[in-house]
Amino acid sequence: MLEISGFGKVLLFLIGGVGFLLVTLLLGKILRPNRPTPEKLTTYESGEEPAGTAWGQFNVRFYVIALIFLLFEAELVFLFPWATVFGDPELIENSDVLWAKFSMIETFIFIGILLIGLAYVWVNGMLEWVRPKPKSPSFKSQIPSAAYNRYR
């Protein structure tokens, strides 16, 4: 009987994974309908209609919303272990009452600091999404526009 080494098993898994990927992609290409429309062929920019050139500036609100999201995701990482400990009745019965009170106070301080940050962001209007009007670039090139039209 043929004995497969550890590297052989890894190679088999890699070949199987790549094979599965290629088969599913090929099957999807064969089975899916192909009906392109002008709407489907437009560039997708986070749900916004593309306006202007690709060199335009992005709205800062994208980054602010992303940072706020990351802040509250990090909060969940810290609160999950605390919640699992306080959700286990056996651990609560065997723990020191002083430790439990300290942990509760510490957690409420942590949540309070996050709520103050959320209130600050909310009061300053960073959570309100107003779509700005796109501005045309004001740069005046010294190259005549006829030179650009040759390459279109």
Backbone hydrogen bonds, N-H to C=O, Kabsch-Sander energy under -0.5 kcal/mol:
donor,donor_aa,acceptor,acceptor_aa,energy
9,K,5,S,-1.9
10,V,6,G,-1.8
11,L,7,F,-2.5
12,L,8,G,-2.5
13,F,9,K,-2.3
14,L,10,V,-2.5
15,I,11,L,-2.8
16,G,12,L,-2.7
17,G,13,F,-2.7
18,V,14,L,-2.7
19,G,15,I,-2.6
20,F,16,G,-2.6
21,L,17,G,-2.3
22,L,18,V,-2.6
23,V,19,G,-2.6
24,T,20,F,-2.4
25,L,21,L,-2.4
26,L,22,L,-2.5
27,L,23,V,-2.7
28,G,24,T,-2.3
29,K,25,L,-2.1
30,I,26,L,-2.0
31,L,27,L,-2.5
32,R,28,G,-2.2
35,R,33,P,-0.6
41,L,37,T,-1.8
42,T,39,E,-0.8
45,E,43,T,-0.6
45,E,48,E,-0.8
48,E,45,E,-2.1
56,G,53,T,-1.2
62,F,59,N,-1.4
63,Y,60,V,-0.6
64,V,60,V,-1.9
65,I,61,R,-2.6
66,A,62,F,-1.8
67,L,63,Y,-2.5
68,I,64,V,-2.4
69,F,65,I,-2.4
70,L,66,A,-2.3
71,L,67,L,-2.2
72,F,68,I,-2.1
73,E,69,F,-1.8
74,A,70,L,-2.3
75,E,71,L,-1.5
76,L,72,F,-1.3
77,V,73,E,-1.4
78,F,74,A,-1.5
79,L,75,E,-2.2
80,F,76,L,-2.1
82,W,78,F,-0.7
83,A,79,L,-2.5
84,T,80,F,-2.2
85,V,81,P,-2.0
86,F,82,W,-2.2
87,G,83,A,-1.1
88,D,85,V,-1.0
92,I,88,D,-1.7
93,E,89,P,-2.2
94,N,90,E,-1.5
95,S,91,L,-0.6
95,S,92,I,-0.7
100,A,96,D,-1.9
101,K,97,V,-2.3
102,F,98,L,-2.4
103,S,99,W,-2.5
104,M,100,A,-2.3
105,I,101,K,-2.5
106,E,102,F,-2.6
107,T,103,S,-2.2
108,F,104,M,-2.4
109,I,105,I,-2.1
110,F,106,E,-2.1
111,I,107,T,-2.7
112,G,108,F,-2.3
113,I,109,I,-2.4
114,L,110,F,-1.8
115,L,111,I,-2.4
116,I,112,G,-2.3
117,G,113,I,-2.0
118,L,114,L,-2.4
119,A,115,L,-2.8
120,Y,116,I,-2.3
121,V,117,G,-2.2
122,W,118,L,-2.5
123,V,119,A,-3.0
124,N,120,Y,-2.0
125,G,122,W,-1.4
126,M,121,V,-2.2
128,E,125,G,-0.6
130,V,128,E,-0.7
131,R,129,W,-0.5
141,S,139,F,-0.6
147,A,144,P,-1.4
148,Y,144,P,-0.7
149,N,145,S,-2.1
150,R,146,A,-1.0
151,Y,148,Y,-1.4
152,R,149,N,-1.0
